[in-house]
Each structure stands twice: as structure tokens, then as C-alpha cells.
Amino acid sequence: MNTVLSRANSLFAFSLSVMAVLTFGCFITTAFKDRRVPVDIRVSRVLLKNVDDFTGPRERSDLGFVTFDLSPHLQPIFDWNVKQLFIYLSAEYATKANSLNQVVLWDKILIRGDNTKLNLKDMKSKYFFFDDGNGLRSNKNITLTLSWNVVPNAGILPLVVGSGHVSLPFPESYENTKSY
Amino acid sequence: MLSIFKSIPTHMDYKGQKLAEQIFQGVILISAVIGFVYGLIVEQFGWTVYIVLGGFAVSCLLTLPPWPMYRKNPLPWQPVLPETSAESNQKPPENIQKKKKHK
């Protein structure tokens, strides 16, 4: 501690250690918080087509077009340890070929500071809803859920499923829109 | 050019070094506590970081330059003896003192 450099060295190292403890404190204050929020999902139309899927091995696969309404109010999730939320809408169903299928239809990134009261109406899916085969036609039960990934400043990244979901049957034939 | 920096005296005596260390540890810890509480209230971790950085800057100013308060207890060196034949007897004690100085 006799020279400026030696004093500057101890000062800087001490500040970094203190900063590390504060970051851990920030993590601890929000580690056990419940990040589920009730979500309202509604589907207005479903259109089913049977088209060539060049990414798969078979001749033609089912392709679904879903039009939906979403209104999640995500304000309670944002606190001082949340940087952004990655929200995605996924469809889950069972077919004869596979017992569990999960397809992501739409996603969005919500950065802290953005409007958190989303009120989206008549949204089209962002990604193709292809089935592995022809299992979407006359499927009795397809469940749409909204989930999100919480990206923190410090700590673990929890994957949370919203507490609202909607289940609906798909149409019996192709090229026929079914309204709900 | 480096010789200019080397010629500025930056030493402190031992009690001064202890005081400097206590001062900067205290300043940074206090600013950390204030920053943590303020960031928790305002719900923004950025403020915590800014306040700790402010505490770091304040303690840099207080402890890096060798202020006179850190030089209040200088080491009591032996007085310089005139250079006579008695000098050869004085060399061993001076060497011991030199070893103590370079900590």
C-alpha cells in the first residue's frame, strides 16, 4: 500500500468483490418468486391444408393456419432482476404416429420498458404449423398454451407456462375454414 | 517520460496505510448498502451499480493521493552520522532498517 498502484489495486479488487456480493443479493431477492400469470387465449379461425412438406420424408403433410387473440398482462413479472421476456405460443397434441407433438406457432421478445399489457387481436401464426404426417385432420384435441422464458440480470432462467390455455378440435376436411 | 511519474512522492507511513485501507473499505461498503437499498426501492439494478461506482470514485479521491493525514506518523529513523571511520560500524543496523522498510 505504499505506492499509488498498490492502493489502486486493492481498492479495485475490493470494489469488484463487493459488486459480486450485491449481484448475488439481487439474485436472492427474486429467486423464489412465482412468475406465473393468468393468460387469456382465444382462437377465432382454423384453416387446414394438405401440402407438400419438403423438409419431411413423406408425400404430403397437414398444414394448419390458426388465427388467435391474446391478452396477457405481464406487468407483475417484471422486477429489478428481469431484463426481458421471451414469450411463445405453442400447440400441443397427440396423433396416431406420435404420442406427443409440440409446435411453436408465434413468439415475441418483450424488453423491460416495453408495454406489458398486450392486447393482440386476429394474430396470424409466425411459423408454419406442419404436422409430421396427416394427424391434424379431425384431431379432437389441440391445446394452445402461452409460455415465457424469463431472462434475468443475475441468476437462473426459468421457463414458465402461463396458467390459461385453450383446447380445440381441428376441422374434419381440408380447405374448409372452421370458426369458433 | 515515466521518470516524471516516478519522481512524484506517493508514499504513506504505516499508520497512514492502515487509515487509508479503513477509509476506502468503509466508503465502498456504505455506498454498497445505500445502492442496494435504493435499487431495491426503485426496482432498477442499474442504480445500485451507479451508486457503487460513485463510492469507488469517492474513495479513489480520498485514498489514492498521499494526503498529509496519511503522513502524520513517520518512522523514527536514526540521525545521519557524519562520514568518519565509525561508518563501517553503523552499516549492519542500517541494513536491518532497510529490510524493514521494503515491506
Interface residues (C-beta under 8 A of the other chain):
Chain A: M1 N2 T3 V4 R7 A8 S10 L11 F12 F14 S15 V18 M19 V21 L22 G25 C26 T29 D79 W80 N81 N153 A154
Chain B: T10 H11 M12 Q17 A20 E21 F24 Q25 I28 L29 A32 G35 F36 G39 L40 V42 E43 Q44 F45 T48 V49 V52 G55 F56 S59 C60 T63 L64 P65 K103
